[in-house]
Amino acid sequence: MKAQRQLNKLDKPDRVRVKSYISKMAATDNPLAFATKLVGDREDRWRWRVGALRVLFTVFQDELIIDVVKIGRRGKVYD
C-alpha cells in the first residue's frame, strides 16, 4: 500500500509513465532481465529505472510474483 500512495503522489506524466512501465514489465517473459539487483542490506530487492524515478520491488520466485515496495526519486527512494 505504501507504493500505491507514493505512486498517487507523483505528477500525472510520471504516474502514467511508471504504470505503463510496470504493465510492460509484467507482460514480458522475464521482467528481471530489465532489473538491477540491489546490494547491501537490501539483497532481496530489485529495481527498475524509469527516467529519474526508481521502482523497488521484491520477487517471489515460486510464482513469479512481483511486489512493488517503493516508488520515488533516486535520491530519496533508498532511505
C-alpha positions in Angstrom: 0.0 0.0 0.0 2.9 2.4 0.6 4.0 2.1 -3.0 0.4 2.9 -4.1 0.4 6.1 -2.0 3.8 7.1 -3.4 2.5 6.5 -7.0 -0.6 8.6 -6.3 1.6 11.5 -5.1 3.5 11.6 -8.4 2.5 14.2 -11.0 0.4 12.8 -13.8 3.0 12.3 -16.5 5.3 10.4 -14.1 2.4 8.4 -12.8 1.4 7.3 -16.3 5.0 6.5 -17.2 5.5 4.3 -14.1 2.2 2.5 -14.5 2.9 1.9 -18.2 6.4 0.6 -17.4 5.2 -1.8 -14.7 2.5 -3.1 -17.0 5.0 -3.6 -19.8 7.4 -5.5 -17.5 4.6 -7.7 -16.2 3.8 -8.7 -19.8 7.4 -9.8 -20.5 8.6 -13.4 -20.1 11.5 -12.3 -17.8 10.9 -9.0 -16.1 14.2 -9.4 -14.1 16.2 -9.1 -17.4 15.4 -5.4 -17.2 16.1 -5.0 -13.5 19.1 -4.4 -11.3 19.6 -6.3 -8.0 20.2 -4.1 -5.0 23.2 -4.7 -2.8 23.9 -4.4 0.9 21.2 -4.9 3.4 18.5 -4.9 0.6 19.8 -8.0 -1.3 16.3 -9.4 -1.6 15.1 -6.4 -3.6 15.4 -5.3 -7.3 14.9 -2.0 -9.0 13.7 -0.7 -12.3 14.8 2.7 -13.5 12.0 4.8 -15.1 13.6 8.1 -16.0 14.5 9.9 -12.8 12.3 7.5 -10.8 13.1 4.2 -9.3 10.7 1.3 -8.7 11.9 -1.0 -5.9 10.4 -4.4 -5.7 10.8 -7.9 -4.4 10.2 -11.1 -6.3 8.7 -14.3 -5.1 10.3 -16.9 -7.4 7.8 -19.7 -6.7 5.1 -18.0 -8.7 7.0 -15.0 -10.2 5.0 -12.5 -8.2 6.4 -9.0 -8.2 5.6 -6.9 -5.1 6.4 -3.2 -5.7 7.7 -1.9 -2.4 8.7 1.7 -3.1 8.5 4.3 -5.9 10.4 7.6 -5.8 13.2 9.8 -7.0 16.7 8.4 -7.0 18.0 10.4 -4.0 15.2 9.5 -1.7 13.9 6.1 -2.6 16.8 4.2 -1.0 16.3 5.7 2.5 
